[in-house]
């Protein structure tokens, strides 16, 4: 998708807020090392925009989901540590070794196949252990031990550098399943050789359970919390301790006075009850501003203004208190005057969780670092 750089709609990303959230997360978790998840376009904030400023914000490494995300970062000239969290096809193992990625491995069979095609460049291996997420990774101690022994026996092709598990409910007030996974983790690794990178703390574990993870709490592998979203949405931790890292803004492209009884947008789901000033905005569900956000209060000139009518692919309309000139700034998420629209506000309005709101932002949205 083409980035719409000649359009007023944009994401304004705050480097200072990101840096603050990094330090706050390290402080709360006690982690000495923080790897920032920049998968899925940095949770919608912009893969390269965030990756380029991460190190100066206190981030010690990057985590992506797929090989191509890591390659894009490298091709942008960024030489930071990169972890590939998701499984990759074994035939691409030489590419992962070429770019010096810490590569997640879920089975001994994968290692045996990779051993046959790897060259002089060693593959840095991160072993996945399934303690209850039931997504990827080995489940038995024997399988884990066999993997470790294979890596040691084939050190000409592999470097055993990492091991991890992923907690499914570390941000849940009911921590029963977290405790079950934690206990399973320690049972599985007990007595086995551990590499230099032992990482189990996702955002929830880092914020609420770090002291319960002795020997495994020096690395925080996080995303949500650094992007300014409290993982439990205020249940287990204070929302106001984190800073929002972006604002979403646009500007009026057309303004007209509509008489009473007129339908607005597709299906005429909103009909004016009186003469109404209507403004048009160049943003729609094609940009990730979803249909679920219909009727959300936008901010214009320090006032709340209701979005009206069905949200179209590229445009939507807003009811204005009076005529505004074309080009007037509109804040969808962020501050205007005494009001602020947060991700939590949009979540309460739409039912869409904060991290899903940002991940939905499409590549067409212009992204810019503002401080």
Residue pairs with C-beta under 8 A, 6 or more apart in sequence:
1 362
1 363
1 364
2 363
2 364
3 363
3 364
3 365
3 366
3 367
4 282
4 364
4 365
4 366
5 366
7 282
7 366
8 249
8 250
8 251
8 253
8 282
8 327
8 329
9 248
9 249
9 250
9 251
9 281
9 282
9 283
9 287
9 365
9 366
10 248
10 249
10 250
10 365
10 366
10 367
10 368
11 45
11 46
11 246
11 247
11 248
11 361
11 365
11 366
11 367
11 368
12 246
12 247
12 248
12 249
12 334
12 368
12 370
13 45
13 46
13 49
13 50
13 245
13 246
13 367
13 368
13 369
13 370
14 243
14 244
14 245
14 246
14 247
14 369
14 370
14 371
15 53
15 56
15 57
15 369
15 370
15 371
16 371
17 228
17 243
17 244
17 245
18 50
18 53
18 54
18 57
18 226
18 227
18 245
19 56
19 57
19 58
20 243
21 225
21 226
21 227
21 228
21 242
21 243
21 245
22 34
22 36
22 57
22 58
22 59
22 226
23 58
24 241
24 242
25 31
25 34
25 206
25 207
25 220
25 222
25 225
25 226
26 32
26 34
26 58
26 220
28 206
28 207
28 210
29 201
29 206
29 207
29 210
29 217
29 220
30 210
30 211
30 217
31 201
31 206
31 210
31 217
31 218
31 219
31 220
32 218
32 219
33 60
33 61
33 218
33 219
33 220
34 58
34 59
34 60
34 61
34 219
34 220
34 222
34 226
35 59
35 60
35 61
35 62
35 63
35 81
35 83
35 199
35 219
35 220
35 221
35 222
36 50
36 54
36 59
36 61
36 62
36 63
36 222
36 223
36 226
37 43
37 62
37 63
37 64
37 85
37 221
37 222
37 223
38 47
38 50
38 51
38 54
38 62
38 63
38 64
38 69
38 73
38 223
39 63
39 64
39 65
39 66
39 69
39 85
39 223
40 65
40 359
41 47
41 359
41 361
41 363
42 49
42 50
42 51
42 227
43 223
43 224
43 227
43 355
43 358
43 359
44 288
44 357
44 358
44 359
44 360
44 361
45 227
45 245
45 246
45 358
45 361
45 367
46 367
47 69
47 72
47 73
48 72
48 73
48 76
48 78
49 367
49 368
49 369
51 62
51 73
51 76
51 78
51 80
52 76
52 78
53 369
54 62
54 80
55 80
59 80
59 226
60 81
61 80
61 81
61 82
61 83
62 73
62 78
62 80
62 81
62 82
62 83
63 82
63 83
63 85
63 221
63 223
64 70
64 73
64 82
64 83
64 84
64 85
65 84
65 85
65 86
66 84
66 86
66 88
67 84
67 88
67 92
67 95
67 96
67 101
70 82
70 84
70 96
70 99
70 101
71 95
71 99
73 80
73 82
74 82
74 99
81 102
82 99
82 100
82 101
82 102
83 101
83 102
83 104
83 126
83 162
83 221
84 96
84 101
84 102
84 103
84 104
84 126
85 104
86 104
86 136
87 104
87 105
87 106
87 110
87 128
87 136
88 96
88 103
88 104
90 110
90 113
90 114
90 117
91 117
93 103
93 114
93 117
93 118
93 123
94 117
94 118
94 119
94 121
96 103
96 123
97 103
97 118
97 119
97 121
97 122
97 123
97 124
98 121
100 124
101 124
102 124
102 125
102 126
102 161
102 162
102 197
103 123
103 124
103 125
103 126
104 126
104 127
104 128
104 136
104 164
105 111
105 114
105 125
105 126
105 127
105 128
105 147
106 128
106 136
106 137
106 138
107 138
107 143
107 147
108 143
108 146
108 147
108 150
111 125
111 147
111 150
111 151
111 154
111 158
112 150
114 123
114 157
114 158
115 154
115 157
115 158
118 157
118 158
122 155
122 156
122 157
122 158
122 159
123 157
123 158
123 159
124 159
124 161
124 162
125 151
125 158
125 159
125 160
125 161
125 162
126 161
126 162
126 163
126 164
126 197
127 137
127 138
127 144
127 147
127 148
127 160
127 162
127 163
127 164
127 195
128 136
128 137
128 138
128 164
128 165
129 137
129 138
129 144
129 163
129 164
129 165
129 185
129 188
129 189
130 136
130 137
130 138
130 139
130 165
131 165
131 167
131 181
131 182
131 184
131 185
131 188
132 167
132 168
132 177
132 180
132 181
132 184
133 165
133 166
133 167
133 168
133 181
135 166
137 165
138 144
138 147
140 188
141 187
141 188
141 192
144 188
144 189
144 192
145 192
148 160
148 192
148 193
151 158
151 159
151 160
152 160
152 193
160 193
160 195
161 195
161 196
161 197
162 195
162 196
162 197
162 198
162 199
163 189
163 194
163 195
163 197
163 198
163 199
164 197
164 198
164 199
164 200
164 221
165 181
165 185
165 200
166 200
166 202
167 178
167 181
167 182
167 200
167 202
167 204
167 205
167 209
168 177
168 178
168 181
169 175
169 177
169 178
169 204
170 178
170 202
170 203
170 204
170 205
170 208
170 209
170 231
171 203
171 204
171 207
171 208
171 231
171 232
171 236
172 178
172 204
172 232
173 232
173 235
173 236
175 209
178 204
178 205
178 209
182 209
182 212
182 213
185 200
185 216
197 219
198 215
198 216
198 218
198 219
199 216
199 219
199 220
199 221
200 213
200 216
200 217
200 221
201 209
201 210
201 213
201 216
201 217
201 219
201 220
201 221
201 222
202 221
202 222
202 223
203 222
203 223
203 224
203 225
203 226
203 231
204 231
204 232
205 213
206 220
206 222
206 225
207 225
207 230
207 231
207 232
207 236
207 237
208 231
208 232
208 236
208 237
210 217
210 220
211 217
223 355
224 231
224 354
224 355
225 231
225 242
226 245
227 245
227 355
227 358
228 242
228 243
228 244
228 245
228 246
228 343
229 242
229 343
229 354
229 355
230 237
230 238
230 239
230 241
230 242
231 237
233 239
233 344
233 347
233 354
234 344
239 344
244 333
244 334
244 342
244 343
246 333
246 334
246 358
247 331
247 333
247 334
247 335
248 331
248 332
248 333
248 334
248 361
248 365
249 329
249 330
249 331
249 332
249 334
250 281
250 282
250 283
250 329
250 330
250 332
251 281
251 282
251 326
251 327
251 328
251 329
251 330
252 279
252 280
252 281
252 300
252 324
252 325
252 326
252 327
252 328
252 330
253 280
253 281
253 282
253 315
253 326
254 279
254 280
254 326
255 277
255 278
255 279
255 280
255 320
255 323
255 324
255 325
255 326
256 277
256 278
257 275
257 276
257 277
257 278
257 323
258 264
258 272
258 275
258 276
258 277
258 278
259 272
259 275
260 272
260 273
260 274
260 275
260 276
261 271
261 272
262 271
262 272
263 269
263 270
263 271
263 309
264 270
264 271
264 272
264 278
264 308
264 309
264 317
265 308
265 309
265 310
265 311
265 312
265 316
265 317
266 309
266 310
266 312
267 310
269 309
269 310
270 308
270 309
270 310
272 278
276 319
276 320
277 319
277 320
277 321
277 322
277 323
277 324
278 308
278 317
278 318
278 319
278 320
279 300
279 305
279 317
279 318
279 320
279 324
279 328
279 330
280 315
280 316
280 317
280 318
281 298
281 315
281 316
281 317
281 318
281 330
282 314
282 315
283 289
283 314
283 315
283 316
283 332
284 311
284 312
284 313
284 314
284 315
284 316
285 291
285 311
285 312
285 313
286 313
286 314
286 362
286 364
287 314
287 361
287 362
287 364
287 365
288 360
288 361
288 362
288 365
289 311
289 316
289 332
290 311
290 350
290 352
290 360
291 310
291 311
292 350
292 351
292 352
293 307
293 311
293 346
293 349
293 350
293 352
294 307
294 309
294 310
294 311
295 306
295 307
295 308
295 349
296 306
296 307
296 332
296 341
296 346
296 349
296 350
297 304
297 305
297 306
297 307
297 341
298 304
298 305
298 306
298 307
298 318
298 330
298 331
298 332
298 341
299 305
299 330
299 331
299 332
299 334
299 335
299 336
299 337
299 339
299 340
299 341
300 318
300 320
300 324
300 328
300 329
300 330
300 331
300 336
301 324
301 328
301 336
301 337
302 336
302 337
302 338
302 339
303 321
303 336
303 337
303 339
304 339
305 318
305 319
305 320
305 321
305 330
306 318
306 319
307 316
307 317
307 318
307 319
308 317
308 318
308 319
309 316
309 317
318 330
329 336
331 341
332 341
333 341
333 342
333 343
333 346
334 340
334 341
343 354
343 357
343 358
344 354
346 352
346 354
346 357
347 353
347 354
347 357
350 357
352 360
